[in-house]
């Protein structure tokens, strides 16, 4: 698990694949929570992931920091 990806999520950065419209980010309401939930957003669904699951998905799918079409470069 990438500690850097985890820290970047907690800082509000968005990871994704713009071509496939897949994004993972931490909503502002989850910052500082004991067990924050990140969001996996695809064209067909949105689902919650634990922070560890989100980091695994970023690593597995080789997602990069990107710009979300509605949120911009950071989720908060």
C-alpha positions in Angstrom: 0.0 0.0 0.0 1.3 3.4 -0.9 1.6 5.7 2.0 1.9 8.6 -0.4 -1.4 7.9 -2.1 -3.1 7.7 1.3 -1.7 11.1 2.3 -2.6 12.6 -1.1 -6.2 11.3 -0.7 -6.3 12.9 2.8 -5.1 16.1 1.3 -8.0 16.2 -1.1 -6.3 15.1 -4.3 -8.4 13.1 -6.8 -7.1 10.0 -8.6 -8.6 8.7 -11.7 -8.7 7.6 -15.3 -10.2 10.5 -17.3 -10.7 8.4 -20.4 -12.7 5.7 -18.6 -14.3 8.3 -16.2 -13.3 6.4 -13.1 -12.3 8.5 -10.0 -11.4 7.9 -6.4 -11.4 10.7 -3.9 -12.0 11.5 -0.2 -15.0 13.8 0.3 -14.4 16.8 2.6 -16.9 15.5 5.2 -14.6 12.4 5.7 -11.5 14.3 6.6 -10.5 13.8 10.2 -13.0 10.9 10.7 -11.8 7.8 12.6 -12.4 5.6 9.6 -12.8 7.8 6.6 -14.6 6.5 3.5 -13.4 7.4 0.0 -15.6 7.4 -3.1 -15.1 5.3 -6.2 -17.0 7.0 -9.0 -17.6 5.4 -12.4 -20.1 6.3 -15.1 -22.5 3.6 -13.8 -22.2 3.9 -10.0 -20.7 5.5 -6.9 -19.5 3.3 -4.0 -17.8 3.9 -0.7 -14.4 2.4 0.0 -12.3 2.3 3.1 -9.1 4.4 2.8 -7.0 1.2 2.5 -9.3 -0.2 -0.2 -9.1 3.1 -2.1 -5.3 3.0 -2.0 -5.3 -0.6 -3.2 -7.6 0.4 -6.1 -5.3 3.3 -7.0 -2.3 1.0 -7.1 -4.1 -1.9 -8.9 -5.7 0.3 -11.6 -2.6 2.5 -11.8 -4.7 5.6 -11.4 -3.0 9.0 -11.5 -3.8 12.4 -10.0 -6.2 14.1 -12.3 -8.9 16.7 -12.7 -12.5 15.6 -11.9 -15.1 17.1 -14.4 -17.1 18.7 -11.5 -14.8 18.9 -8.5 -11.7 20.1 -10.3 -8.2 19.1 -9.1 -9.1 18.7 -5.4 -12.2 17.3 -3.7 -12.1 20.1 -1.0 
